[in-house]
Amino acid sequence: AAGNDNPNLAHHGKRVILPSSHIGSDRHMHQLFQDSMAICRANRKPDLFVTMTANPNWEEIQSALLPGQTASDRPDIVARVFEQKKKALLKEIMNGLFGKCVAKVDTNEFQKRGLPHIHILIFFHSLDKIRDANHVDTIVSAKIPDRILHPVLYDVVTTVMMHGPCGDRFPNARCMVNGRCSKQYPKPFNPETLYGEDGYPRYARPENGPTFTKAGFTYDNRWVVPYNPYLSARYVNISYSNQVLSSNFNLDIDVTSMLRFVLRSNLSSTFTNTSIKDLIKQLWRWQQRDKRKISLKMRSRSI
């Protein structure tokens, strides 16, 4: 058609609407969304929103690399190791780690560094629903652990579970938008976990808690990203999700928006002449191809 004299290509070819069986198509994503909304209607709103991110320093990844290689050189290894850890995490959750789990929805995504991460919505049995602040404290923490009593947990939290630094001293931080942190850090100090009028929990962040200094910046409990002590060794972020949902970075969105976020399309990009010039920066956009090539699922649900 391009070789004809008529330059108007809009009248050539045949329009094809991809069916829901085509992974990544609009109808496929719409079907997943409707299935997830059906789960939500049957089990009320989700109770937990869990995020697990791959760590390139995992021993399973490092031991499989050849001399001189990094995790970014072997996305296939990263995908396989992450898949095994993801299965172990989901098995623990479904077996009652936080309570009787009656349903879950999850999806895999990829960071700009090419690292896979998974978002999981957890639905509890009616008898195990989170009902008060004390119950929240048994699952979610936003405090720097004691370095003497919990040295391993302290190392994990201070390494991968701290936000920032940002604010007036760091106006060029990635989270800064119009002079403010888009993730609303630092959070205010709270002596105990409380519920706000909007239904969101305000996690306990004692003012007299431990602090530490890194690169000349002093961190305290206001900068802690909510985590679960048991799962923190797997680099998992966790937030209470009842009433109105909030992500691990406390982005306020409703249930419908959250399900769309969890199930949004991860379409592989096709390189253009422009993107080839910036190949390295584009790598993260097609890392999921390796995951599909080795037959690993990008998303799942269960009831």
C-alpha positions as CSV (number, residue, x, y, z in Angstrom):
1,A,0.0,0.0,0.0
2,A,2.9,2.4,0.8
3,G,4.1,2.0,-2.8
4,N,0.9,3.2,-4.4
5,D,0.4,6.7,-5.7
6,N,-2.3,7.3,-3.0
7,P,-0.5,8.7,0.1
8,N,-3.5,8.3,2.3
9,L,-2.8,5.0,4.0
10,A,-5.9,5.2,6.2
11,H,-8.0,3.5,3.6
12,H,-5.7,0.6,3.1
13,G,-5.4,-2.6,5.0
14,K,-7.9,-4.3,7.4
15,R,-8.7,-3.3,10.9
16,V,-8.2,-6.1,13.4
17,I,-9.6,-6.0,16.9
18,L,-7.4,-8.2,19.2
19,P,-9.5,-10.6,21.3
20,S,-9.2,-11.1,25.0
21,S,-7.1,-14.2,24.5
22,H,-4.3,-11.9,23.1
23,I,-2.2,-11.1,26.2
24,G,-1.8,-7.3,26.6
25,S,-4.7,-6.3,24.4
26,D,-7.4,-3.9,25.6
27,R,-10.0,-6.6,25.8
28,H,-7.6,-8.9,27.7
29,M,-6.9,-6.1,30.3
30,H,-10.6,-5.3,30.6
31,Q,-11.4,-8.9,31.2
32,L,-8.8,-9.1,34.0
33,F,-10.1,-5.9,35.5
34,Q,-13.7,-7.2,35.5
35,D,-12.6,-10.5,37.0
36,S,-10.8,-8.6,39.8
37,M,-13.8,-6.4,40.5
38,A,-15.9,-9.5,40.8
39,I,-13.5,-10.8,43.4
40,C,-13.7,-7.4,45.2
41,R,-17.5,-7.4,45.2
42,A,-17.6,-10.9,46.6
43,N,-15.0,-10.4,49.3
44,R,-15.4,-6.6,50.1
45,K,-12.5,-4.3,49.9
46,P,-8.9,-5.6,50.0
47,D,-7.2,-5.7,53.4
48,L,-3.5,-5.5,52.4
49,F,-1.5,-4.1,49.5
50,V,1.9,-5.8,49.4
51,T,4.8,-4.9,47.1
52,M,7.9,-7.1,46.7
53,T,10.8,-5.9,44.6
54,A,13.7,-8.0,43.3
55,N,17.1,-7.3,44.9
56,P,20.1,-7.6,42.5
57,N,22.3,-8.6,45.5
58,W,20.3,-11.7,46.3
59,E,22.7,-14.6,46.7
60,E,20.8,-16.7,44.2
61,I,21.4,-14.1,41.5
62,Q,25.0,-13.3,42.4
63,S,26.1,-16.9,42.5
64,A,24.7,-17.6,39.0
65,L,26.5,-14.7,37.3
66,L,29.7,-15.2,35.4
67,P,32.8,-13.1,36.3
68,G,32.3,-9.5,35.3
69,Q,28.6,-9.8,34.8
70,T,25.9,-7.8,36.7
71,A,22.3,-8.5,37.3
72,S,21.3,-6.1,34.5
73,D,23.3,-8.3,32.1
74,R,21.1,-11.4,32.9
75,P,17.5,-10.5,33.2
76,D,16.6,-14.1,32.7
77,I,18.4,-15.1,35.9
78,V,16.7,-12.2,37.8
79,A,13.3,-13.2,36.5
80,R,13.7,-16.9,37.5
81,V,15.0,-16.1,41.0
82,F,12.3,-13.5,41.5
83,E,9.6,-16.0,40.3
84,Q,10.7,-18.6,43.0
85,K,10.7,-16.0,45.7
86,K,7.3,-14.7,44.6
87,K,5.9,-18.2,44.7
88,A,7.3,-18.7,48.2
89,L,5.8,-15.4,49.3
90,L,2.3,-16.1,47.8
91,K,2.4,-19.6,49.4
92,E,3.0,-18.1,52.9
93,I,0.3,-15.5,52.4
94,M,-2.3,-18.0,51.1
95,N,-1.4,-20.4,54.0
96,G,-2.4,-17.8,56.6
97,L,0.7,-15.7,57.3
98,F,-1.5,-12.6,58.2
99,G,-4.8,-14.4,58.6
100,K,-7.1,-16.6,56.5
101,C,-6.8,-15.4,53.0
102,V,-9.8,-16.0,50.8
103,A,-8.6,-14.3,47.6
104,K,-5.7,-12.4,46.1
105,V,-4.9,-10.4,42.9
106,D,-1.3,-9.9,41.8
107,T,0.7,-8.6,38.8
108,N,4.3,-8.2,37.9
109,E,5.9,-5.0,36.7
110,F,9.4,-3.7,36.0
111,Q,11.3,-0.8,37.4
112,K,13.4,1.6,35.3
113,R,16.4,-0.4,36.4
114,G,15.0,-3.5,35.0
115,L,14.1,-5.1,38.3
116,P,10.8,-7.0,38.5
117,H,8.4,-6.3,41.3
118,I,5.0,-7.6,42.2
119,H,1.9,-5.9,43.6
120,I,-0.5,-8.1,45.6
121,L,-4.0,-7.3,46.9
122,I,-5.0,-9.5,49.8
123,F,-8.6,-10.3,50.8
124,F,-9.0,-11.7,54.4
125,H,-11.8,-13.9,55.7
126,S,-14.5,-11.9,57.5
127,L,-13.2,-13.2,60.9
128,D,-9.7,-12.0,60.2
129,K,-10.4,-8.5,58.8
130,I,-8.3,-5.8,60.3
131,R,-10.5,-3.9,62.7
132,D,-8.4,-1.7,64.9
133,A,-5.0,0.1,65.2
134,N,-3.6,-2.7,67.4
135,H,-4.2,-5.2,64.7
136,V,-2.5,-2.9,62.2
137,D,0.6,-2.7,64.4
138,T,0.9,-6.5,64.3
139,I,1.3,-6.4,60.6
140,V,2.7,-3.0,59.5
141,S,5.6,-1.0,61.1
142,A,6.9,2.4,60.3
143,K,9.7,2.6,62.9
144,I,13.4,2.2,62.7
145,P,14.2,-1.1,64.5
146,D,16.5,-1.3,67.5
147,R,20.1,-1.9,66.3
148,I,21.0,-4.0,69.3
149,L,17.9,-6.1,69.6
150,H,17.2,-6.6,65.9
151,P,20.5,-6.1,64.0
152,V,19.5,-7.9,60.8
153,L,16.1,-6.1,60.6
154,Y,17.9,-2.8,61.3
155,D,20.3,-3.3,58.4
156,V,17.5,-4.1,56.0
157,V,15.2,-1.2,57.0
158,T,18.0,1.4,57.0
159,T,19.3,0.1,53.6
160,V,16.1,-0.3,51.5
161,M,13.1,0.9,53.5
162,M,13.9,4.6,53.9
163,H,12.5,7.4,51.7
164,G,14.6,10.3,50.7
165,P,16.4,12.4,51.4
166,C,14.2,15.1,49.9
167,G,12.8,18.4,50.9
168,D,14.2,22.0,50.9
169,R,17.8,20.7,51.2
170,F,17.3,18.4,48.2
171,P,15.1,20.2,45.7
172,N,16.3,18.0,42.8
173,A,15.2,14.8,44.3
174,R,13.1,12.6,42.0
175,C,10.1,12.8,44.3
176,M,10.1,16.6,44.4
177,V,7.2,18.2,42.5
178,N,6.6,22.0,42.8
179,G,8.9,22.2,45.8
180,R,7.1,19.4,47.7
181,C,7.6,15.6,48.1
182,S,5.1,13.9,45.9
183,K,5.1,11.0,48.4
184,Q,4.3,13.3,51.3
185,Y,7.6,12.7,53.2
186,P,8.6,13.4,55.9
187,K,5.6,12.0,57.7
188,P,4.5,13.6,61.0
189,F,5.6,12.0,64.2
190,N,2.9,9.8,65.9
191,P,3.2,8.2,69.3
192,E,0.8,5.5,68.3
193,T,-1.2,4.3,65.3
194,L,-4.4,6.2,64.8
195,Y,-7.1,6.3,62.2
196,G,-7.7,9.6,60.4
197,E,-11.1,11.0,59.5
198,D,-10.5,9.8,55.9
199,G,-10.1,6.2,57.1
200,Y,-6.4,6.0,56.5
201,P,-4.2,4.8,59.4
202,R,-1.5,7.1,60.7
203,Y,1.3,4.7,61.5
204,A,3.1,4.9,64.8
205,R,6.3,7.0,64.3
206,P,7.6,7.9,67.8
207,E,9.7,11.1,68.0
208,N,12.1,9.5,70.5
209,G,12.9,6.5,68.2
210,P,16.3,5.5,66.9
211,T,18.0,7.6,64.2
212,F,21.0,7.1,61.9
213,T,23.0,9.3,59.6
214,K,23.9,8.5,56.0
215,A,25.7,10.8,53.6
216,G,25.4,13.7,56.0
217,F,21.6,13.3,56.3
218,T,20.0,12.2,59.6
219,Y,17.0,9.8,59.2
220,D,14.3,9.2,61.9
221,N,11.0,7.5,61.9
222,R,9.4,10.1,59.7
223,W,11.3,8.7,56.7
224,V,10.4,5.0,57.1
225,V,8.5,3.3,54.3
226,P,5.9,1.0,56.0
227,Y,7.1,-2.6,56.2
228,N,6.4,-5.9,57.8
229,P,9.3,-7.1,60.1
230,Y,9.0,-10.7,59.0
231,L,8.9,-10.0,55.3
232,S,11.4,-7.2,55.3
233,A,14.2,-9.6,54.6
234,R,12.6,-10.3,51.3
235,Y,12.4,-6.5,50.6
236,V,8.7,-6.2,50.8
237,N,6.7,-3.1,51.4
238,I,3.2,-3.5,53.0
239,S,0.4,-1.1,53.8
240,Y,-3.0,-1.5,55.4
241,S,-5.5,-1.3,52.6
242,N,-9.0,-1.3,54.2
243,Q,-11.5,1.5,53.6
244,V,-9.8,3.6,50.9
245,L,-6.7,2.0,49.4
246,S,-3.2,3.4,49.6
247,S,-0.1,2.1,48.0
248,N,3.2,1.4,49.7
249,F,4.1,5.1,49.0
250,N,0.7,6.2,50.4
251,L,-0.8,7.4,47.1
252,D,-4.5,7.9,47.8
253,I,-6.7,6.1,45.3
254,D,-9.9,4.2,45.4
255,V,-10.5,0.4,44.9
256,T,-11.3,0.7,41.3
257,S,-8.2,2.8,40.6
258,M,-6.1,0.4,42.5
259,L,-7.3,-2.6,40.6
260,R,-6.7,-0.8,37.3
261,F,-3.2,0.0,38.7
262,V,-2.5,-3.6,39.7
263,L,-3.8,-4.9,36.4
264,R,-2.7,-2.3,34.0
265,S,-1.0,-3.4,30.8
266,N,2.7,-4.0,30.7
267,L,3.0,-3.9,26.9
268,S,6.4,-4.5,25.5
269,S,7.7,-1.5,23.6
270,T,9.0,-1.5,20.1
271,F,12.2,0.4,19.5
272,T,12.1,3.3,17.2
273,N,14.9,5.2,15.5
274,T,14.9,7.7,18.3
275,S,14.8,5.1,21.2
276,I,17.7,3.2,19.7
277,K,19.9,6.2,20.4
278,D,19.0,5.8,24.1
279,L,19.0,2.0,24.2
280,I,20.2,1.6,27.8
281,K,17.5,3.8,29.2
282,Q,14.9,1.8,27.2
283,L,16.0,-1.6,28.6
284,W,13.5,-1.6,31.5
285,R,10.6,-1.3,29.1
286,W,11.1,-4.7,27.6
287,Q,12.7,-6.7,30.4
288,Q,9.3,-8.5,30.8
289,R,9.9,-10.2,27.4
290,D,12.5,-12.4,29.1
291,K,9.9,-13.4,31.7
292,R,7.4,-14.3,29.0
293,K,10.0,-16.2,26.9
294,I,10.7,-18.5,29.8
295,S,6.9,-19.0,30.4
296,L,6.5,-17.1,33.7
297,K,3.2,-15.6,34.5
298,M,2.9,-11.8,34.5
299,R,-0.3,-11.7,36.7
300,S,-2.7,-14.0,38.5
301,R,-5.7,-14.1,40.8
302,S,-7.3,-16.7,43.1
303,I,-10.5,-17.1,45.1
